[in-house]
Amino acid sequence: VAFTVAVSLATGLVFGLFPALEASRADLNLTLKQNSSRSGSGFRQNKTRSMLVIVEMALALVRLVGASLLIRSFMALRAVNPGFVSQNVLTMRMSMTEPQYTQAAGVDRLIRAGLARLRDLPGIDAVSATCCVPLEDGYHLPFEIVGRPSEAAANNGAWYTISPGYFDVFRIPMLRGRDFTDRDSGGAGGVVIINQAMAKRFWPNGDPLTDQIAIGKGVGPAFAEGPRQIVGIVGDSRDGGLNQDPQPAMYVPFAQVSDGVTALTSKVTALGWVVRTRGDPHGRYGLSVAIQRALREASGGLPVARIKSMDEIVVKSTARSDFNMLLLTVFGCVALLLAAIGVYGSMAYSVEQRTKEIGIRLALGASAGQVRNMVIAQGMTLALAGVVLGLIAAFALSKAIESLLFGVTARDPMVFVAVPVVLAAVALMAVWLPALRATRIDPIDALR
């Protein structure tokens, strides 16, 4: 704030000082000798003011282009299908740092008890547990397709531990194969479900359901496990962010995670509970409170924290891009307003200076339309020069915000056509009023 105040004061002093110094050095004899045509040649005598208007228009166009690109990105993000349905989904976390939860069997018992109590609550459609809530967190692990070891170096994908019902909660479609069931316990054969992006990338012409994969090989002894049979393929979801394309993903049941991996993940990630309700989970029926109470009872009193709806998580995931869009939109609108004020002020001052000249033109037979067109042409010449300069600068600088864009190129044709048209229209409105005032000058009053 102090810096902004200081810059504002300095700007006022500096730009007020220049005309004051110029006025103090005025040559009285030269001023008296100047004829009306010379004193009225505003365009030639006010090059500095004209350049300021041109630069102001150029800067306004650059800012408006940036704001428009981010607005289009914002709209594109809102139109993205995340691959899951976030409405009426409640998420919460439960820390499991006690010794009994460092083993897969203990975590599996807790999850089974929690899910059983949640399913008994009225108003619940689907429930599940997961290590990683979409758009918030996740793990990445290497994997090897059994029988294709030569490709292992390039194989990497997102890794999620889930319980049965996860895909029902988020309404992620099962495209092929089957979902996890309670029979996929620690004593059963290892299974894994992959997403469509992984199937397309690594089995472009084959059938993943006939293959096995080994996950985490080479990461450490905790991940040393046998191969898992691929039992299902689910639809893609943008778990890493709405502005990121779906990446290969692997889902494994909690009950089949090794004790070593369970001990590691329980230290860094709290257990996530996801619940789909028939209405707003924070609504008047108090489902959120009932869900928390049921989980505390099932876990023997473990606290439940970070209670958020999935809609809130989705909004938070785009908060930064939304803020950038809002900020540049405000800057762009302010720049547009300042450009309009600059053009209007310049032309109004020019008309005031040229009152005698315009009066003489009208007295010699010039029509009001000719005078109006003269003023408009003068103002729009400055405005269009600024627009052209701004287009060149915007075209060169738009790459600077390319990392913030989604679904639109840094040099989007629609933006680079619409923004100059809008800015030129605003400039025309700003020029029109002084031009209208010029046509109302009385030649007798001007000459007098």
C-alpha positions in Angstrom: 0.0 0.0 0.0 2.8 2.4 0.9 4.5 1.6 -2.4 1.3 2.2 -4.4 0.7 5.6 -2.6 4.3 6.7 -3.2 4.1 5.8 -6.9 0.7 7.6 -7.2 2.1 10.8 -5.6 5.3 10.6 -7.7 3.2 10.2 -10.9 1.1 13.2 -10.1 4.2 15.3 -9.3 6.2 14.3 -12.4 3.4 14.6 -14.9 2.2 17.9 -13.4 5.8 19.2 -13.5 6.3 18.9 -17.2 3.4 21.3 -18.3 4.3 23.7 -15.5 7.9 23.9 -16.7 6.7 24.3 -20.3 4.4 27.1 -19.3 7.1 28.9 -17.3 9.3 29.0 -20.4 6.7 30.4 -22.8 7.9 33.1 -25.2 5.3 35.9 -25.0 6.3 37.5 -28.3 6.1 34.2 -30.1 2.7 33.4 -28.5 1.3 36.8 -29.7 2.6 36.3 -33.2 1.1 32.8 -33.7 -1.8 32.9 -36.1 -5.0 31.0 -35.6 -4.1 28.2 -37.9 -0.9 27.4 -36.1 -2.4 27.6 -32.6 -5.2 25.4 -33.8 -3.2 22.6 -35.3 -3.7 20.3 -32.4 -2.5 17.2 -34.0 0.9 18.6 -34.9 1.5 20.7 -31.8 0.4 18.0 -29.3 2.5 15.1 -30.4 3.3 14.2 -26.8 -0.4 14.0 -25.9 -1.2 12.0 -29.0 1.6 9.5 -28.3 0.2 9.1 -24.7 -3.2 8.2 -26.2 -1.7 5.8 -28.7 0.4 4.0 -25.9 -2.7 3.9 -23.6 -4.8 2.3 -26.3 -2.0 -0.2 -27.0 -1.6 -1.1 -23.3 -5.4 -1.5 -23.0 -5.5 -3.9 -25.9 -2.7 -6.0 -24.5 -4.5 -6.3 -21.1 -7.8 -7.0 -22.8 -6.3 -9.8 -24.9 -4.8 -11.4 -21.7 -8.1 -11.1 -19.9 -10.0 -12.5 -22.8 -7.7 -15.5 -23.2 -8.1 -16.3 -19.5 -11.9 -15.9 -19.6 -12.0 -18.4 -22.5 -9.8 -20.7 -20.5 -12.2 -20.3 -17.5 -15.1 -21.2 -19.8 -13.2 -24.2 -21.2 -12.5 -25.5 -17.7 -16.1 -25.2 -16.7 -17.1 -27.3 -19.8 -14.6 -30.1 -19.1 -16.1 -33.4 -18.1 -14.0 -34.5 -15.1 -14.9 -38.2 -15.6 -16.8 -38.3 -12.3 -20.0 -36.9 -10.8 -19.2 -34.6 -7.9 -22.7 -33.6 -6.9 -23.9 -34.9 -3.5 -20.5 -36.6 -2.7 -19.1 -35.9 0.8 -15.4 -36.6 1.5 -13.6 -36.8 4.9 -10.3 -38.0 6.3 -9.4 -40.2 9.2 -5.8 -40.4 10.5 -4.6 -43.9 11.2 -1.3 -43.6 13.1 -2.1 -46.2 15.7 -0.1 -49.5 15.5 -3.0 -51.7 14.5 -3.4 -49.7 11.3 0.2 -50.4 10.0 -1.0 -53.7 8.7 -3.4 -54.3 5.8 -5.6 -56.6 7.9 -6.3 -53.9 10.5 -7.1 -51.3 7.8 -9.4 -53.7 6.1 -11.3 -54.5 9.3 -11.8 -50.7 9.9 -13.0 -50.1 6.4 -15.4 -53.0 6.5 -16.9 -51.9 9.8 -17.1 -48.3 8.7 -18.8 -49.1 5.4 -21.3 -51.4 7.1 -22.4 -48.6 9.5 -22.6 -46.1 6.7 -24.8 -48.3 4.5 -27.3 -48.6 7.3 -27.9 -44.8 7.3 -30.9 -43.5 5.5 -30.2 -41.2 2.5 -27.0 -43.0 1.5 -26.6 -44.2 -2.1 -23.0 -45.5 -2.1 -19.9 -45.5 0.2 -16.3 -46.3 -0.2 -12.8 -45.7 1.2 -9.7 -44.5 -0.6 -6.2 -43.4 -0.1 -6.6 -40.5 -2.5 -9.6 -38.2 -3.1 -9.7 -37.0 -6.8 -8.1 -33.6 -7.5 -6.4 -33.6 -4.0 -3.6 -36.1 -3.9 -2.3 -39.4 -5.3 0.7 -41.6 -5.9 2.6 -42.6 -9.0 4.4 -45.9 -9.3 6.2 -47.8 -12.0 4.7 -51.1 -13.3 5.8 -53.9 -15.5 3.5 -55.9 -17.8 4.2 -59.5 -17.3 5.8 -60.9 -20.4 6.9 -57.5 -21.7 9.9 -56.6 -19.4 11.6 -54.6 -22.1 9.0 -51.8 -21.8 9.2 -51.5 -18.0 11.4 -48.4 -18.1 8.7 -46.3 -19.7 5.8 -47.6 -17.7 4.4 -45.3 -15.0 1.0 -44.6 -13.7 -1.2 -43.2 -10.9 -1.7 -45.7 -8.1 -4.8 -45.7 -5.9 -6.0 -48.0 -3.1 -9.7 -48.2 -2.9 -12.5 -50.4 -1.4 -15.5 -51.9 -3.3 -18.0 -49.2 -4.2 -15.5 -46.5 -5.2 -16.6 -46.3 -8.8 -20.3 -46.3 -7.7 -19.7 -43.3 -5.5 -18.2 -41.2 -8.3 -20.3 -42.9 -11.0 -17.2 -43.8 -13.0 -18.4 -46.3 -15.6 -17.1 -49.8 -15.7 -16.3 -50.3 -19.4 -15.1 -53.9 -19.3 -14.6 -56.6 -16.7 -15.7 -56.4 -13.1 -15.5 -54.2 -10.0 -13.9 -55.2 -6.8 -15.9 -57.2 -4.3 -15.5 -58.4 -0.7 -14.0 -61.6 -2.1 -10.9 -59.7 -3.2 -9.4 -60.2 0.2 -5.8 -60.5 1.4 -5.8 -64.2 0.8 -7.2 -64.1 -2.7 -5.2 -63.6 -5.9 -3.9 -60.1 -6.6 -6.2 -58.0 -8.8 -6.0 -54.6 -10.3 -8.4 -52.3 -12.3 -6.9 -49.9 -14.9 -8.4 -46.9 -16.6 -9.1 -46.4 -20.3 -6.1 -44.2 -20.8 -3.8 -46.9 -19.6 -5.5 -49.5 -21.7 -5.2 -47.4 -24.9 -1.6 -46.5 -24.3 -0.2 -49.9 -23.4 -2.7 -52.3 -25.2 -3.5 -50.4 -28.4 -4.3 -53.6 -30.2 -4.5 -56.1 -27.4 -6.8 -57.1 -24.5 -5.6 -56.0 -21.0 -7.9 -58.4 -19.3 -5.7 -61.3 -20.4 -2.5 -59.8 -18.9 -1.0 -59.3 -15.5 1.1 -56.3 -14.2 3.6 -56.0 -11.3 3.4 -52.7 -9.6 6.2 -50.8 -7.7 9.0 -53.1 -8.9 12.3 -51.5 -8.0 10.9 -48.8 -5.7 11.8 -50.6 -2.5 11.3 -53.8 -0.5 7.9 -52.7 0.7 6.5 -52.8 -2.8 8.0 -56.2 -3.7 4.8 -58.1 -4.5 3.7 -60.6 -7.1 1.9 -59.8 -10.3 -1.8 -58.7 -10.3 -4.4 -59.8 -12.8 -6.2 -57.0 -14.6 -9.9 -57.7 -13.9 -11.5 -54.4 -15.2 -11.2 -51.3 -17.2 -13.0 -48.1 -16.0 -13.6 -44.7 -17.6 -11.0 -42.0 -17.4 -11.2 -39.3 -14.7 -9.1 -36.1 -14.4 -7.8 -36.9 -10.9 -4.7 -34.8 -11.3 -6.6 -31.6 -12.3 -9.3 -30.5 -14.7 -6.7 -28.8 -16.9 -4.8 -32.1 -17.3 -5.5 -34.9 -19.6 -6.3 -38.3 -17.9 -3.2 -40.3 -17.2 -2.7 -44.0 -16.9 -4.2 -45.1 -13.5 -4.2 -48.4 -11.5 -6.7 -49.2 -8.7 -6.0 -52.0 -6.2 -8.1 -53.1 -3.2 -7.0 -52.1 0.3 -7.1 -55.7 1.5 -4.5 -56.7 -1.0 -1.9 -54.0 -0.2 1.2 -55.4 1.6 1.9 -54.5 5.2 5.0 -52.6 4.2 3.1 -50.4 1.9 0.3 -49.9 4.4 2.8 -48.8 7.1 4.3 -46.3 4.7 1.1 -44.8 3.4 -0.6 -44.6 6.8 2.2 -42.2 7.9 1.7 -39.7 5.1 -1.9 -40.1 4.0 -5.0 -40.1 6.1 -7.7 -42.6 5.1 -10.3 -41.0 2.9 -14.0 -41.8 3.2 -16.3 -40.9 0.2 -20.1 -41.0 0.5 -22.8 -40.4 -2.1 -26.0 -39.1 -0.6 -29.4 -38.7 -2.2 -29.4 -35.0 -1.4 -27.1 -32.2 -0.2 -24.9 -33.9 2.5 -24.7 -30.5 4.3 -28.5 -30.0 4.0 -31.3 -29.9 6.5 -31.3 -33.6 7.1 -27.9 -33.5 8.8 -26.3 -36.4 7.0 -22.8 -35.1 7.5 -23.2 -35.2 11.2 -24.7 -38.7 11.1 -21.9 -39.9 8.8 -19.2 -38.6 11.2 -20.9 -40.2 14.2 -21.1 -43.6 12.4 -17.4 -43.5 11.5 -16.3 -42.6 15.0 -18.4 -45.5 16.4 -17.0 -47.9 13.8 -13.4 -46.9 14.5 -13.6 -46.8 18.3 -13.5 -43.0 18.5 -11.0 -42.0 15.8 -11.6 -38.4 14.8 -13.0 -37.4 11.4 -11.5 -34.3 9.8 -11.4 -32.3 6.6 -15.1 -32.7 5.9 -15.7 -31.3 2.4 -18.1 -31.9 -0.4 -16.7 -33.0 -3.8 -18.1 -29.8 -5.3 -15.9 -27.7 -2.9 -12.8 -29.7 -4.0 -13.6 -29.1 -7.7 -14.0 -25.4 -7.1 -10.8 -25.3 -5.1 -8.9 -27.1 -7.8 -9.6 -24.2 -10.2 -9.3 -21.4 -7.7 -5.9 -20.2 -8.9 -7.0 -20.0 -12.6 -10.2 -18.3 -11.5 -8.3 -15.7 -9.5 -5.9 -15.1 -12.4 -8.9 -14.7 -14.7 -10.6 -12.3 -12.3 -7.5 -10.2 -11.8 -6.7 -9.8 -15.5 -10.4 -9.1 -16.2 -10.3 -6.2 -13.7 -7.1 -4.9 -15.1 -8.5 -5.2 -18.6 -11.7 -3.3 -17.7 -9.8 -0.6 -16.0 -7.5 -0.3 -19.0 -10.5 -0.1 -21.3 -12.0 2.7 -19.1 -8.7 4.6 -19.0 -8.3 4.3 -22.8 -11.8 5.7 -23.3 -11.1 8.5 -20.9 -7.7 9.2 -22.5 -9.2 9.4 -26.0 -12.2 11.5 -24.8 -9.9 13.9 -22.8 -7.5 14.3 -25.7 -10.3 15.0 -28.3 -12.3 17.3 -25.9 -9.1 19.4 -25.3 -8.3 19.5 -29.0 -11.8 20.7 -29.8 -11.5 23.4 -27.1 -8.2 24.6 -28.5 -9.5 24.6 -32.1 -12.7 26.5 -31.3 -11.7 29.5 -33.4 -10.5 27.3 -36.3 -13.8 25.3 -36.3 -15.8 28.6 -36.1 -14.0 29.9 -39.1 -14.6 26.6 -41.0 -18.3 26.8 -40.2 -18.4 30.5 -41.1 -16.8 29.7 -44.5 -19.5 27.2 -45.3 -18.4 23.9 -43.8 -21.3 21.7 -42.8 -21.7 20.2 -39.3 -21.2 16.8 -40.7 -17.8 17.8 -42.2 -16.7 19.2 -38.9 -17.9 16.1 -37.0 -16.1 13.8 -39.4 -12.9 15.8 -39.1 -12.8 15.4 -35.4 -13.8 11.8 -35.5 -11.1 11.1 -38.1 -8.5 12.8 -35.9 -9.4 10.8 -32.8 -9.8 7.5 -34.6 -6.4 7.9 -36.2 -4.9 7.9 -32.8 -7.1 5.1 -31.5 -6.4 2.8 -34.5 -2.7 3.5 -34.3 -2.8 2.3 -30.7 -4.8 -0.7 -31.7 -2.3 -1.7 -34.3 0.6 -1.2 -31.9 -1.3 -3.1 -29.2 -2.0 -6.0 -31.6 1.7 -6.4 -32.4 2.6 -6.3 -28.6 -0.2 -8.7 -27.6 0.8 -11.1 -30.3 4.4 -11.1 -29.0 3.5 -11.2 -25.3 0.6 -13.7 -25.3 3.1 -16.5 -25.0 4.0 -15.3 -21.5 0.6 -16.5 -20.2 0.5 -19.7 -22.2 1.1 -21.8 -19.1 -2.1 -20.4 -17.5 -4.3 -21.2 -20.5 -6.5 -24.3 -21.1 -8.5 -25.2 -24.1 -7.4 -22.1 -26.0 -4.2 -21.2 -27.8 -2.1 -18.1 -26.8 -2.9 -16.6 -30.2 -6.6 -17.4 -30.4 -8.1 -15.9 -33.6 -11.4 -15.1 -32.0 -9.7 -13.1 -29.2 -7.4 -11.2 -31.6 -10.4 -10.2 -33.7 -13.0 -9.4 -31.1 -10.8 -7.4 -28.7 -9.6 -4.8 -31.3 -13.2 -4.4 -32.6 -14.5 -3.8 -29.0 -11.7 -1.4 -28.2 -12.2 0.5 -31.5 -15.9 0.7 -30.7 -15.2 2.2 -27.3 -12.8 4.7 -28.8 -15.4 5.7 -31.4 -17.9 6.4 -28.5 -15.2 8.4 -26.7 -14.6 10.5 -29.9 -18.2 11.0 -30.8 -19.1 13.3 -27.9 -16.3 15.9 -28.6 -17.2 15.7 -32.3 -20.8 16.3 -31.5 -19.8 19.3 -29.3 -17.7 20.7 -32.2 -20.7 20.8 -34.5 -22.6 23.0 -32.0 -20.0 25.7 -32.0 -21.5 29.1 -32.9 -19.3 30.7 -35.5 -20.2 34.3 -34.2 -19.2 33.3 -30.6 -16.0 31.6 -31.8 -14.9 34.6 -33.8 -15.9 37.0 -31.1 
